[in-house]
Amino acid sequence: MLGNSMRKYVMSENKNGYSKAVQSVYNSRIKTYAKQALQDLALLAEKLPEDQQTEIFNEKDTWQLLRAILKQSSEEMTRLHQDRELTKKKRERLLPFCYNLITLLNDSNLAHLLAPVGDRYMIKEGGHLAHLKAIYYRSLNGREDQE
């Protein structure tokens, strides 16, 4: 997605050595390229066979992406505690993302696919997020309980 020069720009902390015009061009391109990359990833997730998806959308790589989006490092948390405006912006961006993710994971069809033994969890736990709980509890059990 990013060429070497744009990757170097993104990695630079203070953007010294880049004129305002170059920064503006790079920032615009980064948004365009990133949005296109996300659309392309969604297309791959929809159309590729499962064996190819397993190689691309694995736990390690998707975890890195989600963790980066949520920015759960201790340094980031310290910065958020010190900067109320940044905290507000992050909250406004992440709350809808998290809501949509939870809603997606709480889908009954997905729960029955991922946690076919989920009925015993849902009966035990029940409640508003029963399907999400079933997926969560099944993930704790690991892969040994395949049905």
C-alpha positions as CSV (number, residue, x, y, z in Angstrom):
1,M,0.0,0.0,0.0
2,L,2.7,2.5,1.0
3,G,5.8,3.2,-0.9
4,N,9.1,3.6,0.9
5,S,9.0,7.4,0.9
6,M,5.5,7.5,2.3
7,R,6.3,4.8,4.9
8,K,9.3,6.8,6.0
9,Y,7.0,9.9,6.3
10,V,4.5,8.0,8.4
11,M,7.3,6.6,10.7
12,S,8.8,10.1,11.3
13,E,7.6,11.5,14.6
14,N,7.7,15.2,14.0
15,K,7.7,15.4,10.1
16,N,10.8,17.6,10.1
17,G,12.2,17.9,6.6
18,Y,8.8,17.8,4.9
19,S,7.3,21.0,3.6
20,K,3.6,21.8,4.4
21,A,2.8,21.1,0.7
22,V,4.4,17.6,0.8
23,Q,2.8,16.8,4.2
24,S,-0.6,17.8,2.7
25,V,-0.1,15.6,-0.4
26,Y,1.1,12.7,1.7
27,N,-1.7,13.0,4.2
28,S,-4.3,13.0,1.4
29,R,-2.7,10.0,-0.3
30,I,-2.5,8.1,2.9
31,K,-6.2,8.5,3.5
32,T,-7.1,7.5,-0.1
33,Y,-4.7,4.5,-0.1
34,A,-5.8,3.3,3.4
35,K,-9.5,3.5,2.5
36,Q,-8.9,1.6,-0.8
37,A,-6.8,-1.0,1.1
38,L,-9.7,-1.6,3.6
39,Q,-12.1,-2.0,0.7
40,D,-9.8,-4.5,-0.9
41,L,-9.4,-6.4,2.3
42,A,-13.1,-6.6,2.7
43,L,-13.4,-7.9,-0.9
44,L,-10.8,-10.6,-0.1
45,A,-12.6,-11.6,3.1
46,E,-15.9,-11.9,1.1
47,K,-14.6,-13.7,-2.0
48,L,-11.5,-15.8,-1.2
49,P,-11.8,-19.5,-0.2
50,E,-11.3,-20.3,3.4
51,D,-7.8,-21.8,3.0
52,Q,-6.5,-18.6,1.5
53,Q,-8.3,-16.5,4.2
54,T,-6.6,-18.6,6.8
55,E,-3.3,-17.5,5.5
56,I,-4.2,-13.8,5.3
57,F,-6.7,-13.2,8.2
58,N,-5.0,-15.1,10.9
59,E,-5.0,-14.3,14.6
60,K,-1.5,-12.7,14.7
61,D,-2.0,-10.3,11.8
62,T,-5.6,-9.3,12.6
63,W,-4.7,-8.9,16.3
64,Q,-1.9,-6.5,15.3
65,L,-4.3,-4.4,13.3
66,L,-7.1,-4.3,15.9
67,R,-4.6,-3.5,18.7
68,A,-3.1,-0.7,16.5
69,I,-6.6,0.7,15.8
70,L,-7.5,0.6,19.5
71,K,-4.0,1.7,20.6
72,Q,-3.9,-0.1,23.9
73,S,-0.3,0.6,24.8
74,S,0.6,1.9,28.2
75,E,2.2,5.0,26.6
76,E,-1.0,5.7,24.8
77,M,-3.1,5.3,27.9
78,T,-0.8,7.7,29.8
79,R,-1.2,10.2,27.0
80,L,-5.0,9.9,27.0
81,H,-5.1,10.5,30.8
82,Q,-3.2,13.7,30.3
83,D,-5.0,15.0,27.2
84,R,-8.8,15.4,27.5
85,E,-9.3,16.6,24.0
86,L,-7.4,13.6,22.5
87,T,-9.5,11.3,24.8
88,K,-12.7,12.8,23.5
89,K,-11.6,12.4,19.8
90,K,-10.6,8.8,20.4
91,R,-13.8,8.0,22.2
92,E,-15.9,9.5,19.4
93,R,-14.0,7.4,16.9
94,L,-13.8,4.1,18.8
95,L,-17.3,3.9,20.5
96,P,-19.2,3.4,17.2
97,F,-16.5,1.0,16.0
98,C,-16.7,-1.1,19.2
99,Y,-20.5,-1.0,19.2
100,N,-20.6,-2.3,15.6
101,L,-18.0,-5.0,16.5
102,I,-20.0,-6.2,19.6
103,T,-23.3,-6.2,17.6
104,L,-21.6,-8.2,14.9
105,L,-20.2,-10.7,17.4
106,N,-23.6,-11.0,19.2
107,D,-25.3,-12.3,16.0
108,S,-27.1,-15.6,16.7
109,N,-26.0,-17.1,13.3
110,L,-22.3,-16.4,14.0
111,A,-22.6,-17.7,17.5
112,H,-24.1,-21.0,16.3
113,L,-21.4,-21.3,13.7
114,L,-18.5,-20.5,16.1
115,A,-19.9,-22.0,19.2
116,P,-22.3,-24.8,18.3
117,V,-22.2,-25.9,21.9
118,G,-23.1,-22.4,22.8
119,D,-26.6,-23.3,23.9
120,R,-25.3,-24.6,27.2
121,Y,-23.4,-21.3,27.7
122,M,-26.4,-19.2,26.6
123,I,-28.7,-21.2,29.0
124,K,-26.3,-20.7,31.8
125,E,-25.5,-17.0,31.1
126,G,-28.4,-15.7,29.1
127,G,-28.9,-12.0,29.0
128,H,-28.5,-9.3,26.4
129,L,-25.2,-10.4,25.0
130,A,-25.8,-14.2,25.2
131,H,-24.4,-14.9,21.7
132,L,-21.3,-12.9,22.4
133,K,-20.8,-14.7,25.7
134,A,-21.2,-18.1,23.9
135,I,-18.4,-17.1,21.4
136,Y,-16.3,-15.8,24.3
137,Y,-16.6,-18.9,26.4
138,R,-16.1,-21.2,23.4
139,S,-12.8,-19.3,22.6
140,L,-11.7,-20.0,26.1
141,N,-12.2,-23.7,25.6
142,G,-9.9,-23.6,22.5
143,R,-10.2,-26.0,19.6
144,E,-10.4,-29.3,21.4
145,D,-14.2,-29.2,21.6
146,Q,-15.0,-29.2,17.8
147,E,-18.4,-30.1,16.6
